[in-house]
Amino acid sequence: MQARWEGCVCAANAAVARRLAQMQRRVQECEAEAAALRTGEDLAALSLRRRDEEIARLQRQAEEGRGQDGAALALRNETNESIILSLNEQVGG
């Protein structure tokens, strides 16, 4: 009789172990999905911040009444400075 109970206990332990492994895999999947969503949220926030900065820049430009040529030149200068900083970081990093 005791052997029968031991067999049932072993089977139950094995079932619990399988279920636990399944649940651990599901937790890992959920954590990976959450990390991906946070990354997407961070990218969206960065994009939104850049858009707001560009809107503010264009508003300042409109308020200053600067001509198109001057604005294009200033934008090109800002872009070139950004590229130079990025390249310096890559070379120095």
trRosetta pair geometry for C-beta under 8 A, 3 or more apart (Angstrom, degrees):
i j d omega theta_ij theta_ji phi_ij phi_ji
1 4 5.6 -52 -159 28 36 115
1 5 6.8 33 148 -15 66 102
2 5 5.6 -53 -153 36 39 111
2 6 6.3 41 150 -21 69 105
3 6 5.5 -52 -147 36 33 114
3 7 6.4 38 152 -23 64 103
4 7 5.7 -53 -154 32 31 114
4 8 6.7 30 150 -17 63 104
5 8 5.6 -54 -150 36 36 111
5 9 6.2 35 152 -20 68 105
6 9 5.6 -52 -145 36 32 112
6 10 6.3 34 154 -19 65 105
7 10 5.8 -52 -147 36 30 111
7 11 6.4 29 154 -17 63 107
8 11 5.7 -56 -148 38 31 111
8 12 6.2 30 153 -19 66 107
9 12 5.7 -55 -147 38 31 111
9 13 6.2 33 153 -21 65 105
10 13 5.7 -52 -146 36 30 112
10 14 6.4 32 154 -20 64 105
11 14 5.7 -53 -148 35 31 112
11 15 6.4 31 152 -19 64 105
12 15 5.7 -53 -148 36 33 111
12 16 6.3 33 153 -19 66 105
13 16 5.7 -54 -146 37 32 111
13 17 6.2 34 153 -21 65 106
14 17 5.6 -53 -147 36 31 113
14 18 6.5 32 153 -19 64 103
15 18 5.8 -52 -149 35 32 110
15 19 6.3 29 153 -16 65 107
16 19 5.7 -56 -147 39 31 110
16 20 6.1 35 153 -22 65 107
17 20 5.6 -52 -145 36 29 114
17 21 6.4 32 154 -20 63 104
18 21 5.7 -54 -151 35 31 111
18 22 6.5 33 151 -19 65 104
19 22 5.6 -52 -150 35 34 114
19 23 6.3 31 153 -18 66 106
20 23 5.7 -56 -147 38 31 110
20 24 6.3 33 153 -21 65 105
21 24 5.7 -52 -146 35 31 112
21 25 6.5 33 154 -19 63 103
22 25 5.9 -55 -153 35 31 110
22 26 6.5 30 151 -19 65 107
23 26 5.5 -52 -148 36 35 113
23 27 6.4 39 152 -22 65 101
24 27 5.6 -49 -149 32 33 113
24 28 6.5 34 152 -18 63 103
25 28 5.7 -55 -152 36 33 112
25 29 6.4 35 150 -20 65 105
26 29 5.5 -51 -148 35 34 114
26 30 6.3 34 153 -18 65 105
27 30 5.7 -55 -148 38 31 111
27 31 6.3 33 153 -20 65 106
28 31 5.7 -52 -145 36 31 112
28 32 6.4 32 155 -18 64 105
29 32 5.8 -56 -150 36 30 110
29 33 6.3 29 152 -18 64 108
30 33 5.6 -54 -146 38 32 112
30 34 6.2 34 154 -21 65 105
31 34 5.6 -52 -146 36 31 112
31 35 6.4 34 153 -20 64 104
32 35 5.7 -52 -149 34 32 112
32 36 6.5 32 152 -18 63 105
33 36 5.7 -54 -150 35 32 112
33 37 6.4 32 152 -19 65 106
34 37 5.6 -54 -148 37 32 112
34 38 6.4 35 153 -20 65 103
35 38 5.7 -51 -148 34 32 111
35 39 6.5 35 152 -20 64 104
36 39 5.6 -52 -150 34 33 113
36 40 6.5 33 151 -17 64 105
37 40 5.6 -53 -148 38 34 112
37 41 6.2 37 151 -21 66 105
38 41 5.5 -53 -147 36 33 114
38 42 6.3 37 152 -22 65 103
39 42 5.6 -51 -149 34 31 113
39 43 6.5 30 152 -17 63 104
40 43 5.7 -54 -148 37 33 111
40 44 6.3 33 153 -19 65 106
41 44 5.7 -53 -147 37 32 112
41 45 6.3 33 153 -20 65 105
42 45 5.7 -54 -147 36 30 111
42 46 6.4 32 153 -19 64 105
43 46 5.6 -52 -147 36 32 112
43 47 6.3 33 153 -19 65 106
44 47 5.7 -53 -148 37 31 112
44 48 6.3 33 153 -20 64 107
45 48 5.6 -53 -147 37 31 113
45 49 6.3 33 153 -20 65 105
46 49 5.7 -54 -147 36 30 111
46 50 6.4 30 154 -17 64 105
47 50 5.8 -55 -148 37 30 110
47 51 6.3 33 152 -21 64 106
48 51 5.6 -53 -149 34 31 113
48 52 6.4 31 154 -18 65 105
49 52 5.7 -54 -148 37 31 111
49 53 6.4 34 152 -20 64 105
50 53 5.6 -52 -148 35 32 113
50 54 6.4 32 153 -18 65 105
51 54 5.8 -56 -150 36 31 110
51 55 6.4 32 151 -19 65 105
52 55 5.6 -51 -147 35 33 113
52 56 6.4 34 153 -19 65 104
53 56 5.7 -54 -149 37 31 111
53 57 6.3 34 151 -21 65 105
54 57 5.5 -50 -146 35 34 114
54 58 6.3 32 155 -17 65 105
55 58 5.8 -56 -147 38 30 108
55 59 6.3 33 152 -21 64 106
56 59 5.6 -53 -147 35 32 113
56 60 6.5 33 154 -19 65 103
57 60 5.9 -53 -151 35 31 110
57 61 6.4 32 151 -20 63 108
58 61 5.4 -52 -147 37 34 116
58 62 6.3 35 154 -21 66 104
59 62 5.7 -53 -147 36 31 110
59 63 6.3 29 154 -18 65 107
60 63 5.7 -57 -148 38 30 110
60 64 6.2 26 155 -17 66 109
61 64 5.8 -59 -146 39 28 108
61 66 5.5 -76 -158 42 77 113
61 71 5.4 68 -155 -116 135 120
62 65 7.4 32 176 -71 33 43
66 70 4.7 -110 177 89 107 126
66 71 5.3 131 108 -59 115 89
66 74 7.7 7 147 -1 158 142
67 70 4.9 91 60 12 82 103
67 71 6.8 -148 96 -6 41 91
68 71 5.6 -58 -145 39 31 112
68 72 6.1 31 158 -20 68 106
69 72 5.9 -54 -146 36 29 109
69 73 6.3 28 155 -18 63 108
70 73 5.7 -56 -146 38 30 111
70 74 6.2 30 155 -19 65 107
71 74 5.8 -54 -146 37 30 110
71 75 6.3 30 155 -18 64 107
72 75 5.8 -54 -146 37 30 111
72 76 6.3 32 154 -19 64 106
73 76 5.7 -53 -146 36 30 112
73 77 6.3 33 152 -21 63 106
74 77 5.5 -53 -148 35 31 114
74 78 6.4 33 153 -19 65 103
75 78 5.7 -51 -147 35 33 111
75 79 6.3 33 153 -19 64 107
76 79 5.6 -55 -148 38 31 113
76 80 6.2 31 154 -19 65 107
77 80 5.8 -54 -145 37 29 110
77 81 6.4 30 155 -19 63 106
78 81 5.8 -56 -149 36 30 111
78 82 6.4 32 152 -21 64 106
79 82 5.6 -55 -151 34 31 113
79 83 6.4 30 152 -18 65 105
80 83 5.6 -52 -147 36 34 111
80 84 6.3 35 153 -20 66 105
81 84 5.6 -52 -146 36 32 113
81 85 6.4 33 154 -19 65 104
82 85 5.8 -53 -149 36 30 111
82 86 6.4 31 153 -19 63 107
83 86 5.7 -56 -149 37 31 113
83 87 6.3 27 155 -16 66 107
84 87 5.9 -56 -145 39 30 108
84 88 6.2 32 155 -21 64 107
85 88 5.7 -54 -146 36 30 113
85 89 6.5 32 154 -20 63 104
86 89 5.8 -54 -153 33 30 112
86 90 6.6 29 151 -18 64 105
87 90 5.6 -53 -149 36 36 112
87 91 6.2 29 155 -14 68 107
88 91 5.9 -57 -143 41 31 106
88 92 5.7 13 163 -3 68 117
89 92 6.1 -62 -131 51 23 99
89 93 5.2 32 166 -37 64 117
90 93 5.9 -45 -125 27 19 114
